């Protein structure tokens, strides 16, 4: 195993994990407080729930995708006048 990866791992006792999970507002906050990855925290919570620990469920984070056409038009407006116009497919 990679020793650098192991050195960065912080061991969190189960009771501490549960306390942090139950008192946080988001999985991102849990991860920040535990100095862990969000995915690691989600998996640990999933496993705890399977063992009967009633951890709260955070709502999914809704990500609003940009309007790609509007973004392309905006990018084209910002091109210097001497730059060749680029069409939406990326060719000149």
C-alpha positions in Angstrom: 0.0 0.0 0.0 1.1 3.6 -0.6 2.6 4.9 2.7 1.8 8.5 1.8 -1.8 7.6 1.5 -1.8 5.9 4.9 -0.1 8.9 6.5 -2.9 11.1 5.4 -5.6 8.8 6.8 -7.1 10.0 10.1 -8.7 7.4 12.2 -12.1 8.5 13.6 -13.7 6.4 16.3 -17.3 5.3 15.6 -18.9 7.5 18.3 -17.0 10.5 17.0 -18.2 9.8 13.4 -21.8 9.5 14.6 -21.6 12.7 16.6 -20.1 14.6 13.7 -22.6 13.1 11.2 -25.6 13.9 13.4 -24.5 17.5 14.1 -23.5 18.5 10.6 -25.7 20.0 7.9 -24.2 18.4 4.8 -21.9 15.5 3.9 -19.4 18.1 2.8 -19.4 19.5 6.3 -18.9 16.0 7.8 -16.0 15.4 5.4 -14.4 18.7 6.3 -14.7 18.2 10.0 -13.3 14.7 9.8 -10.6 15.6 7.3 -12.0 12.8 5.0 -13.4 12.5 1.5 -17.2 12.9 1.0 -17.4 9.4 -0.6 -15.6 7.8 2.4 -18.1 9.5 4.8 -21.1 8.4 2.7 -19.9 4.8 2.5 -19.3 4.7 6.3 -22.7 6.1 7.0 -24.3 3.5 4.6 -22.5 0.7 6.5 -23.5 2.1 9.9 -27.2 2.2 8.7 -27.0 -1.4 7.5 -25.9 -2.3 11.0 -28.9 -0.5 12.5 -27.4 2.9 13.4 -30.1 5.5 12.7 -28.1 8.2 11.0 -29.9 11.1 9.4 -30.2 11.2 5.7 -29.0 14.3 3.9 -31.0 15.5 0.9 -29.2 15.2 -2.4 -27.4 18.4 -3.6 -29.1 19.7 -6.7 -26.7 21.1 -9.3 -28.0 23.5 -11.9 -26.3 23.0 -15.2 -25.4 26.1 -17.2 -27.2 27.1 -20.3 -24.5 25.9 -22.7 -25.7 28.0 -25.7 -25.7 31.1 -23.6 -22.3 30.3 -22.2 -20.9 29.7 -25.8 -22.4 33.1 -26.9 -20.8 34.8 -23.9 -17.4 33.2 -24.6 -17.6 34.3 -28.2 -18.3 37.9 -27.1 -15.2 38.0 -25.0 -12.9 36.9 -27.9 -10.6 39.7 -29.1 -11.7 41.1 -32.5 -8.6 39.8 -34.3 -9.3 36.2 -33.2 -11.1 34.1 -35.8 -14.7 33.3 -35.0 -15.1 29.8 -33.8 -18.4 28.0 -34.4 -20.1 25.9 -31.8 -18.4 22.7 -33.0 -15.0 24.1 -32.3 -13.8 24.7 -35.8 -12.8 28.0 -37.4 
